[in-house]
């Protein structure tokens, strides 16, 4: 079975318009930053950028072309269908799904996921927080998730609910009896609920931008422990993250 990364990204955003191309660091946007981090990590698997057929998303395609990665354009409203077709056309059987809203994705945990999901036969592979909550349902923004193409096709056959069409993997973890699921429990004692590094709003963007600038300026290794340490030392970030979590509760 062939494994590959599919990054979900689009130009439009209700809460923060054009966030993918908005200047983040040295004239690069968060999508550029994320793609370059994945390329630099030398993961040795295909990286595919999945976006929509909307004309605005030509700007997203331009980013993929500039970075020499594969792109796929699909249905704007049906994200599930977009992932299925992106995987099929690129002959991907196992998908590592990454959301472009998470530029501070932890590469170490990503590599562990790729290596373990590659040799596993489960339908869905993800990390689980110490409180048993799935990482995909958190505000952290550190982790990806692994899902088989066959599992996504099963969702498409079983439901037309817009909730599951928009949120690609929700159906799987809300119907655990229908899928073979592996949840790798995290034991990182530094994790706490008031951390939000996924970018949905202007405030999220500004905080993550400040964190990334500090990382680059001080040549800090970008990983979970170092980022949490930085946040714990900055009461302004902490307080704003708490507010943002309340306003954007999942």
ABEGO torsion letter per residue (X at the ends): XBBBBBBBBBABBAABBGAAABBABGGBBAAAAAAAAAAAAGAGBBBBBBBBABAAAAAAAAAAAAAGBBBBBBBAABAAAAAAAAAAAAGBABBBBBBAABAABBAAAAAAAAAAAAABABABBBBBBAAGBBAAABAAGABBBBBBAAAAAAAAAABABAAAAABAAAAAAABAAABBBBBBBBABAABBAABBABBABAAAAAAAAAAAAAAAAAGBBBBAAAAAAAAAABAAAAAAAAAAAAAABX
